[in-house]
Amino acid sequence: MGRFNNKNIAKCAARMGQCFSSTYATVDVPRHEVNMNLEDIKRNNYTFSDGIGKISPELALEVAEKLQLTDNQPCVYQIRYAGCKGVVACWPNNKEGENFKLSLRPSMNLIIRFLKSVLGHGYNPDVKDEIFWDMQMKMVAKLNLMLENTQVAFDVITASCAESGNTASIMLGSGFDPKTEPHLQGMLSSIRVAQFEDLWEKSRIFVNDGRWLMGCFDELSVLEQGQCFIQVTIEPVCRELFCKTRVKVSNICLIVPQKGDRPHTDEASGSDLDGDLYFVTWDENLIPPSKPPMEYTAAEAKELIRDVRTSVTSFYL
């Protein structure tokens, strides 16, 4: 598992827990094909490249084939490798003669560094409650029509269910009707119940004009401070959208700059680039007024003199 020498109980337990987190085994990468010392971009006591590295196009294709994702190959993956955790973006080797399949930064190594927790926010007081209420009622109306209207069912599944609704969406697209096909009706009923549970327990509401995107890093240093780039596929074409804060919206990544006084990821609730997802919307009703970012400096961790591993093991045993 590694050496766990941290004197803080919570941090030591979290590091050990990373070894048991759920992942999909894909391909074996020999140690000599991995660069463990890709330089972090640091400035003003901030790490702009916190938690992100690179993966070669050849290895990215191998992983996509193993996960059966070649039809729509991802450009980023969240990985675990030899005590490292984070995101790797598909990137060609820029130095001649360099044959590394993986390039990982020190900020990704959890054996020498503790992964800080991320604060999440799902509510903004500057967006009126009536807007969320209206969106919720529209969602409930769609869910109630799922078993009767095939077009509504298809829209709900393709917009919000991702892989869990893949079979149902194929059947709907092939002309099956849930009123005459019991298997399809059962799948739609399960999806409907799950959506209602998420709405009840977590207030998850459909947002048609928005996406969840994984944070990625501008390795070429093209973007300026205050800019980021994303690409959203809106059927039947792929188009670019522009938001108020000079955010270029144009498929699964939000690319942030390495320039500036402070990382934009840190400004967004103290997050980083090790797999955090960011909500992006071009619905004018959901975009609040711009405000200065808050500080998210963590409190100093309490360290003990003794070996804390006994405290961790006794807690579970």
RONU-80817 format. One line per field, with one value per residue: chain; x, y, z of N, C-alpha, C in turn; residue number from 1; residue in three letters. Coordinates in steps of 0.2 Angstrom, whole numbers. Each point is the difference from the previous one (the first is absolute). Layout:
BEGIN
chaine	c(A;...)
n_x	c(X;...)
n_y	c(Y;...)
n_z	c(Z;...)
ca_x	c(X;...)
ca_y	c(Y;...)
ca_z	c(Z;...)
c_x	c(X;...)
c_y	c(Y;...)
c_z	c(Z;...)
num	c(NUM;...)
residu	c(ALA;...)
This chain:
BEGIN
chaine	c(A;A;A;A;A;A;A;A;A;A;A;A;A;A;A;A;A;A;A;A;A;A;A;A;A;A;A;A;A;A;A;A;A;A;A;A;A;A;A;A;A;A;A;A;A;A;A;A;A;A;A;A;A;A;A;A;A;A;A;A;A;A;A;A;A;A;A;A;A;A;A;A;A;A;A;A;A;A;A;A;A;A;A;A;A;A;A;A;A;A;A;A;A;A;A;A;A;A;A;A;A;A;A;A;A;A;A;A;A;A;A;A;A;A;A;A;A;A;A;A;A;A;A;A;A;A;A;A;A;A;A;A;A;A;A;A;A;A;A;A;A;A;A;A;A;A;A;A;A;A;A;A;A;A;A;A;A;A;A;A;A;A;A;A;A;A;A;A;A;A;A;A;A;A;A;A;A;A;A;A;A;A;A;A;A;A;A;A;A;A;A;A;A;A;A;A;A;A;A;A;A;A;A;A;A;A;A;A;A;A;A;A;A;A;A;A;A;A;A;A;A;A;A;A;A;A;A;A;A;A;A;A;A;A;A;A;A;A;A;A;A;A;A;A;A;A;A;A;A;A;A;A;A;A;A;A;A;A;A;A;A;A;A;A;A;A;A;A;A;A;A;A;A;A;A;A;A;A;A;A;A;A;A;A;A;A;A;A;A;A;A;A;A;A;A;A;A;A;A;A;A;A;A;A;A;A;A;A;A;A;A;A;A;A;A;A;A)
n_x	c(4;6;4;-3;4;-6;1;-4;-5;-4;6;2;-6;0;6;-1;-5;5;3;-6;1;-6;3;1;2;5;5;5;3;6;3;4;-7;2;-1;3;4;-5;3;-2;-5;5;-5;3;4;-1;-3;2;5;-3;3;4;0;4;-4;5;-1;6;2;-2;2;5;0;-1;4;3;-2;2;5;1;-7;1;6;0;1;-3;4;-4;6;2;5;2;-6;0;-3;-4;0;-1;3;-4;7;2;5;2;4;4;-2;-5;1;-1;-3;2;-2;2;-3;5;-4;2;6;-5;5;1;-6;-3;-5;0;-4;-5;-1;-6;-3;-7;0;-3;1;4;-1;-6;-3;-3;6;2;-5;1;6;-1;-5;4;5;-4;-2;6;2;-6;3;5;-5;-2;5;1;-3;-4;-2;1;-3;-4;0;-1;-4;-2;0;3;4;-3;-1;6;-1;-3;5;3;-3;0;7;-1;-4;3;-6;1;-5;4;5;-2;5;-2;-7;2;4;-5;-4;6;1;-7;0;6;-3;-6;3;3;-6;-3;5;1;-6;1;1;-4;6;-4;0;3;6;1;5;5;3;3;6;1;2;-3;-3;-6;-4;-4;2;-5;4;-5;1;-6;-2;-6;-2;-3;-4;1;2;7;-2;3;0;-2;3;-3;3;-1;-5;4;-7;4;6;1;4;2;3;4;1;7;-3;2;-3;-6;0;-3;4;6;-1;-1;-1;6;-3;1;5;-1;-5;0;-6;-1;-5;-2;-2;-4;-4;-2;-6;5;1;3;-1;5;3;4;4;-3;3;3;4;2;-4;5;2;-3;6;0;3;-5;0;-3;4;2;0;2;4;1;0;3;5)
n_y	c(-6;0;5;-1;5;2;5;1;-2;6;4;-4;0;7;1;-4;4;4;-4;2;6;1;-5;1;-6;4;4;-5;5;-3;-1;-3;-1;2;6;-1;4;-1;6;2;3;3;4;4;-5;0;-6;3;-5;2;-7;3;-5;-4;-1;-5;2;-4;2;7;-1;-2;5;4;-4;0;7;-2;5;-5;-1;1;0;-1;6;-2;-2;-2;0;-7;2;-5;1;1;5;0;5;-3;5;-2;-1;3;-4;5;-4;1;-7;4;-5;5;-5;1;6;-2;5;3;4;-5;0;-4;-4;5;0;4;-4;7;1;-1;6;-2;4;-1;5;4;4;1;-6;3;-2;5;1;-2;4;5;0;0;4;3;-1;2;5;0;-1;4;2;-2;-3;6;4;-3;5;1;-7;1;6;-3;-5;2;4;-6;-5;3;-3;3;5;-3;-6;4;4;-6;-2;6;0;-7;4;-3;-2;4;3;-2;3;-6;-3;4;-2;-6;0;2;-5;-4;2;0;-5;-2;2;-3;-6;1;1;-6;-4;2;0;-6;6;-2;0;2;7;-6;0;-7;3;-5;2;4;-1;7;-6;3;1;-2;-3;6;4;-3;-4;-4;-6;-1;-6;2;-6;4;-6;0;6;1;4;6;1;6;1;3;-5;1;-4;-3;-1;-5;-24;0;4;3;4;0;7;0;5;5;4;-3;-7;0;-6;3;4;-5;3;2;-1;-6;-3;-3;3;6;0;4;4;-1;6;0;-2;5;-4;-4;5;0;6;2;-4;4;-4;-5;0;-5;4;-6;-2;2;-5;-3;0;-6;-1;-4;-7;3;-5;-1;7;0;-5;3;5;-3;-2)
n_z	c(0;3;1;6;-1;-2;4;-5;5;-1;-1;5;3;-2;1;6;1;-3;4;3;-3;-2;-4;-7;1;-3;0;-1;4;-3;6;-5;-1;6;-1;6;-4;-3;-2;7;-2;4;3;3;1;-7;0;-6;0;6;0;-5;-5;-3;-6;-2;-7;0;6;-1;-6;3;5;-5;-3;6;0;-6;-1;-4;1;6;-3;7;2;5;5;4;3;2;2;3;4;-6;1;-6;-4;-5;-3;-6;0;-5;-1;4;3;-5;-1;2;4;5;2;6;1;6;4;4;-3;-4;3;2;-2;-4;-2;5;-3;-1;4;-4;1;0;-5;2;5;-3;5;-5;0;-2;6;-3;-2;6;3;-4;1;7;-1;-5;4;5;-4;-2;6;1;-5;4;3;-2;0;-6;-3;5;-1;-7;0;5;-3;-6;3;4;-4;-5;3;6;-4;-1;3;5;-1;-1;5;4;-1;2;4;5;3;5;-3;-5;2;4;-3;-6;1;2;-6;-4;3;0;-6;-1;3;-4;-6;2;1;-5;-3;3;-1;-7;-2;-4;-3;-5;-3;-4;2;1;3;3;1;-2;5;-4;-2;-1;-3;-5;5;-4;4;0;5;3;-3;-3;-2;-3;-2;-1;-1;-4;0;-6;3;-1;5;0;6;1;5;5;3;-6;2;-4;-2;-1;7;4;-3;5;-4;5;0;-2;-3;2;5;-2;1;-6;-1;3;-5;-4;6;-2;-6;-3;-3;6;-3;2;1;-5;3;-7;0;-5;5;-4;2;-2;-3;6;4;-4;4;4;-2;4;6;-2;4;0;6;4;-2;5;1;0;6;2;-1;-5;-3;6;0;-6;1;6;-4;-4;4)
ca_x	c(-4;4;2;-4;3;-3;-2;-7;-4;-4;4;3;-6;-2;5;0;-6;0;2;-6;-5;-2;3;-1;6;1;6;6;5;6;3;5;-4;-4;4;-3;2;-3;1;-6;0;-2;1;-4;-2;-6;2;-5;-1;-2;-4;-1;6;-1;0;1;-6;0;-2;-7;-4;0;-5;-7;-2;-1;-6;-5;-2;4;-4;0;6;1;6;3;-1;2;4;4;7;6;-1;-2;-7;-2;-2;5;-3;4;5;5;6;2;7;2;4;-3;-5;-5;-7;-3;4;-3;3;0;-7;-5;3;-3;5;4;-5;-7;-5;-5;-7;-3;-6;-4;-5;-5;-5;2;-6;-1;-5;-6;-3;-5;3;1;-7;-3;4;-2;-6;1;3;-5;-5;4;0;-6;-2;5;-3;-5;3;7;5;2;4;6;3;2;5;6;2;2;1;7;1;-5;-6;2;-4;-7;0;1;-7;-4;2;-1;-7;-4;-4;0;-7;-1;6;1;7;1;-4;4;6;-2;-2;5;3;-4;1;6;0;-4;4;5;-3;-2;5;6;-3;3;-5;3;2;1;5;6;4;5;6;6;5;6;5;2;7;4;-1;-3;-5;2;-4;-7;-2;1;-2;-3;-3;-6;-3;-7;-2;4;6;4;1;3;-4;4;-3;2;7;5;1;-1;-3;0;-4;0;5;1;7;2;7;5;2;-4;3;-3;-3;-7;-3;0;-5;-6;-1;6;1;6;-1;1;-6;-6;-5;-2;-7;0;-7;-1;-6;1;-3;4;7;0;5;7;3;7;1;2;6;-1;6;-2;3;6;-1;3;4;2;7;0;-2;-8;-3;-4;-7;-4;-1;-5;-7;-3;0)
ca_y	c(6;6;2;5;3;7;0;3;-6;0;0;-6;-4;1;-3;-7;-1;1;-7;-5;3;-4;2;-5;-2;0;-3;1;5;-1;6;4;4;5;6;2;6;6;5;4;8;4;7;4;-6;-4;-5;0;-6;-4;-6;-2;-2;-1;-7;0;-2;-7;-3;2;-5;-7;1;1;-6;-4;2;0;7;3;4;7;-1;5;3;0;-6;0;-6;-1;-3;0;5;6;1;6;0;0;2;-2;5;-3;2;6;0;-5;-5;-2;-6;-1;-1;4;5;2;5;-2;2;-6;-5;0;-3;6;5;-2;3;4;-1;6;3;1;4;-2;5;7;4;5;-3;0;-6;-2;-3;-7;-3;-1;-6;-7;-2;-3;-6;-5;-2;-4;-7;-3;-1;-5;-6;1;4;-3;6;2;-5;0;6;0;-5;3;6;0;-7;-2;-7;-5;-1;-1;-5;3;5;-4;-3;5;3;-5;0;-3;4;-3;-3;-7;-4;0;1;7;3;-1;5;7;1;0;7;5;-1;3;7;3;0;5;7;1;-1;4;6;0;2;1;7;-2;4;0;-7;-1;0;-1;5;-1;5;2;-2;4;7;5;4;6;0;2;-4;-7;-2;-6;-2;-4;-3;1;-3;-5;2;2;7;4;5;5;2;7;1;-2;-8;-3;-7;-3;-5;-2;4;7;1;6;2;0;7;4;0;-6;-5;1;-5;1;5;-4;-4;-3;-7;-1;-3;-7;-4;4;2;6;1;6;1;6;2;7;1;-3;4;5;5;-1;3;-2;-7;-1;-3;-7;-3;-5;0;-4;-7;-2;-6;-4;-2;-7;-3;1;-6;-4;3;-2;-7;-2;3;-5;-6)
ca_z	c(0;0;7;2;6;2;7;1;-1;-6;-6;-1;-2;-7;-4;0;-4;-7;-3;-1;-4;-6;-6;-5;-2;-7;-3;4;-3;3;3;-4;-5;4;3;6;2;-4;4;2;-1;6;1;6;5;-3;-6;-5;-4;5;-1;-7;-3;-7;-2;-8;-4;-1;6;0;-4;3;5;-3;-2;5;3;-5;-1;-6;-5;3;5;5;0;7;5;7;1;5;-3;5;5;-3;-2;-3;-7;-5;-7;-6;-2;-4;3;-3;-1;-5;3;6;-2;6;-1;5;3;7;3;7;3;-1;4;6;5;3;1;1;-4;4;-1;-4;2;-5;1;-5;0;-1;2;-5;-5;3;1;-5;-6;1;0;-7;-3;3;-2;-6;1;3;-5;-5;3;0;-7;-3;-1;-5;-6;-1;-2;6;4;-3;2;7;1;-3;3;7;3;-2;-1;3;-5;-7;-3;-1;-5;-6;-1;-2;-7;-5;-1;5;4;7;2;-3;1;7;2;0;5;6;1;1;6;4;-1;3;7;2;-1;5;6;0;1;7;5;-1;-4;-6;-5;-7;-3;-7;-3;4;0;4;-4;4;0;-4;1;-6;0;-5;3;-5;3;5;6;-1;-6;0;-6;0;-6;1;-6;0;-6;-4;-1;6;-1;5;4;4;7;2;3;-5;-1;-6;1;-6;2;7;4;2;0;4;-1;5;1;5;7;4;-4;0;4;7;1;0;6;3;-3;-4;-7;0;-2;2;-6;0;-3;-5;-3;-4;2;4;6;5;0;5;-1;2;6;2;3;7;1;3;3;4;6;1;2;6;0;6;1;0;-6;0;-3;5;1;-6;0;6;-2;-5;3)
c_x	c(4;2;-5;3;-3;-2;-7;-4;-4;3;3;-5;-2;5;-1;-7;0;2;-6;-5;-1;2;-1;8;0;6;6;5;6;3;4;-3;-4;5;-4;2;-2;-1;-7;1;-2;2;-4;-3;-6;4;-6;-2;-1;-4;-1;7;-2;0;1;-6;0;-3;-8;-4;0;-5;-7;-2;-1;-7;-6;-3;3;-5;0;6;1;7;3;-3;2;3;2;7;5;0;-2;-8;-1;-2;6;-3;4;4;6;7;3;8;2;4;-4;-6;-4;-7;-4;5;-4;3;0;-6;-5;2;-3;4;4;-4;-7;-5;-5;-7;-3;-7;-5;-6;-5;-5;4;-6;-1;-5;-6;-3;-6;3;1;-6;-3;4;-2;-7;0;3;-5;-5;3;0;-6;-3;5;-3;-5;2;7;5;2;5;7;4;3;6;7;3;3;2;7;0;-6;-6;2;-5;-7;0;1;-7;-5;1;-2;-8;-4;-4;-1;-7;-1;7;2;7;2;-3;4;6;-2;-3;5;4;-4;0;6;1;-4;4;6;-3;-2;6;6;-2;4;-6;3;2;2;6;6;3;5;7;6;5;6;5;3;8;4;0;-2;-5;3;-4;-7;-3;0;-4;-4;-4;-6;-3;-8;-3;-4;7;4;1;3;-5;4;-4;2;7;5;2;-2;-3;0;-1;3;5;-2;7;1;7;5;3;-4;3;-3;-3;-8;-4;-1;-6;-7;-1;6;2;7;-1;1;-6;-6;-4;-3;-6;1;-7;0;-7;0;-3;4;7;-1;5;7;2;7;0;2;7;-2;6;-2;4;6;-2;3;4;2;7;1;-2;-7;-3;-4;-7;-4;-2;-5;-7;-4;-1;-3)
c_y	c(6;2;6;3;6;-1;3;-6;0;-1;-7;-5;1;-3;-7;-2;0;-7;-4;4;-4;3;-6;-2;0;-3;1;4;-1;7;4;4;5;5;2;7;6;6;3;7;3;7;3;-5;-4;-4;0;-6;-6;-6;-2;-1;-2;-8;0;-2;-7;-3;1;-5;-7;0;0;-7;-5;1;0;7;3;4;7;1;6;4;1;-6;2;-6;-1;-4;0;5;7;0;7;-1;0;2;-3;5;-4;1;6;0;-6;-5;-2;-5;-2;-1;4;5;3;5;-1;2;-6;-5;0;-3;6;6;-2;4;4;-1;6;2;0;4;-1;6;7;5;6;-3;-1;-7;-2;-3;-7;-4;-2;-6;-6;-2;-2;-7;-6;-1;-4;-7;-3;-2;-6;-6;0;3;-2;6;3;-4;0;6;0;-5;3;6;-1;-7;-3;-8;-5;0;-1;-5;2;5;-3;-3;5;3;-5;-1;-4;4;-3;-3;-7;-4;0;2;7;4;-1;5;7;2;0;7;5;0;3;8;4;0;5;7;1;1;5;7;1;1;0;7;-2;4;0;-7;0;-1;-1;6;-3;6;2;0;5;8;5;4;5;-1;2;-4;-7;-3;-7;-1;-4;-2;1;-2;5;3;2;7;3;5;4;2;6;1;-2;-7;-2;-7;-3;-7;-3;4;7;1;7;2;-1;7;3;-1;-5;-4;1;-6;1;6;-3;-5;-4;-6;0;-4;-8;-4;4;1;7;1;6;1;6;2;7;0;-4;3;5;6;-2;3;-3;-7;1;-3;-7;-3;-5;2;-4;-7;-2;-6;-3;-2;-8;-2;0;-6;-4;3;-1;-7;-1;3;-5;-7;0)
c_z	c(0;7;2;7;2;7;1;-2;-6;-6;-1;-2;-7;-5;-1;-4;-7;-3;-1;-3;-7;-7;-5;-2;-8;-3;5;-3;4;3;-4;-5;3;2;6;2;-5;5;1;-2;6;0;6;5;-2;-5;-5;-3;5;-2;-7;-3;-8;-1;-8;-3;-1;6;1;-4;3;5;-3;-3;5;4;-6;-1;-7;-5;2;5;4;-2;7;3;7;2;7;-2;5;5;-3;-2;-3;-7;-5;-7;-5;-3;-4;4;-4;-1;-4;4;7;-1;6;-2;5;3;6;3;8;4;0;5;7;6;3;1;1;-4;4;-2;-4;2;-6;1;-5;0;0;2;-5;-5;3;1;-5;-6;2;1;-7;-4;3;-2;-7;0;2;-6;-5;3;0;-7;-3;-2;-6;-6;-1;-1;7;4;-3;2;7;0;-4;4;7;2;-2;-2;2;-5;-7;-3;-2;-5;-7;-2;-3;-7;-6;-1;5;4;7;1;-3;2;8;2;0;5;7;1;1;7;5;0;2;8;3;0;6;7;0;1;7;5;-1;-4;-6;-6;-7;-2;-7;-3;5;-1;6;-3;5;-1;-4;0;-7;0;-4;3;-5;4;5;7;-2;-6;1;-6;1;-6;1;-6;1;-6;-5;-2;6;-1;6;3;4;6;2;2;-5;0;-6;1;-7;1;6;5;1;0;3;-1;5;2;6;7;4;-5;0;4;7;2;1;6;2;-4;-4;-6;1;-1;2;-6;1;-4;-4;-3;-4;1;4;6;6;1;5;-2;2;7;1;3;8;1;3;3;6;7;1;3;6;0;7;0;-2;-8;0;-4;5;1;-6;0;6;-2;-4;4;7)
num	c(1;2;3;4;5;6;7;8;9;10;11;12;13;14;15;16;17;18;19;20;21;22;23;24;25;26;27;28;29;30;31;32;33;34;35;36;37;38;39;40;41;42;43;44;45;46;47;48;49;50;51;52;53;54;55;56;57;58;59;60;61;62;63;64;65;66;67;68;69;70;71;72;73;74;75;76;77;78;79;80;81;82;83;84;85;86;87;88;89;90;91;92;93;94;95;96;97;98;99;100;101;102;103;104;105;106;107;108;109;110;111;112;113;114;115;116;117;118;119;120;121;122;123;124;125;126;127;128;129;130;131;132;133;134;135;136;137;138;139;140;141;142;143;144;145;146;147;148;149;150;151;152;153;154;155;156;157;158;159;160;161;162;163;164;165;166;167;168;169;170;171;172;173;174;175;176;177;178;179;180;181;182;183;184;185;186;187;188;189;190;191;192;193;194;195;196;197;198;199;200;201;202;203;204;205;206;207;208;209;210;211;212;213;214;215;216;217;218;219;220;221;222;223;224;225;226;227;228;229;230;231;232;233;234;235;236;237;238;239;240;241;242;243;244;245;246;247;248;249;250;251;252;253;254;255;256;257;258;259;260;261;262;263;264;265;266;267;268;269;270;271;272;273;274;275;276;277;278;279;280;281;282;283;284;285;286;287;288;289;290;291;292;293;294;295;296;297;298;299;300;301;302;303;304;305;306;307;308;309;310;311;312;313;314;315;316;317)
residu	c(MET;GLY;ARG;PHE;ASN;ASN;LYS;ASN;ILE;ALA;LYS;CYS;ALA;ALA;ARG;MET;GLY;GLN;CYS;PHE;SER;SER;THR;TYR;ALA;THR;VAL;ASP;VAL;PRO;ARG;HIS;GLU;VAL;ASN;MET;ASN;LEU;GLU;ASP;ILE;LYS;ARG;ASN;ASN;TYR;THR;PHE;SER;ASP;GLY;ILE;GLY;LYS;ILE;SER;PRO;GLU;LEU;ALA;LEU;GLU;VAL;ALA;GLU;LYS;LEU;GLN;LEU;THR;ASP;ASN;GLN;PRO;CYS;VAL;TYR;GLN;ILE;ARG;TYR;ALA;GLY;CYS;LYS;GLY;VAL;VAL;ALA;CYS;TRP;PRO;ASN;ASN;LYS;GLU;GLY;GLU;ASN;PHE;LYS;LEU;SER;LEU;ARG;PRO;SER;MET;ASN;LEU;ILE;ILE;ARG;PHE;LEU;LYS;SER;VAL;LEU;GLY;HIS;GLY;TYR;ASN;PRO;ASP;VAL;LYS;ASP;GLU;ILE;PHE;TRP;ASP;MET;GLN;MET;LYS;MET;VAL;ALA;LYS;LEU;ASN;LEU;MET;LEU;GLU;ASN;THR;GLN;VAL;ALA;PHE;ASP;VAL;ILE;THR;ALA;SER;CYS;ALA;GLU;SER;GLY;ASN;THR;ALA;SER;ILE;MET;LEU;GLY;SER;GLY;PHE;ASP;PRO;LYS;THR;GLU;PRO;HIS;LEU;GLN;GLY;MET;LEU;SER;SER;ILE;ARG;VAL;ALA;GLN;PHE;GLU;ASP;LEU;TRP;GLU;LYS;SER;ARG;ILE;PHE;VAL;ASN;ASP;GLY;ARG;TRP;LEU;MET;GLY;CYS;PHE;ASP;GLU;LEU;SER;VAL;LEU;GLU;GLN;GLY;GLN;CYS;PHE;ILE;GLN;VAL;THR;ILE;GLU;PRO;VAL;CYS;ARG;GLU;LEU;PHE;CYS;LYS;THR;ARG;VAL;LYS;VAL;SER;ASN;ILE;CYS;LEU;ILE;VAL;PRO;GLN;LYS;GLY;ASP;ARG;PRO;HIS;THR;ASP;GLU;ALA;SER;GLY;SER;ASP;LEU;ASP;GLY;ASP;LEU;TYR;PHE;VAL;THR;TRP;ASP;GLU;ASN;LEU;ILE;PRO;PRO;SER;LYS;PRO;PRO;MET;GLU;TYR;THR;ALA;ALA;GLU;ALA;LYS;GLU;LEU;ILE;ARG;ASP;VAL;ARG;THR;SER;VAL;THR;SER;PHE;TYR;LEU)
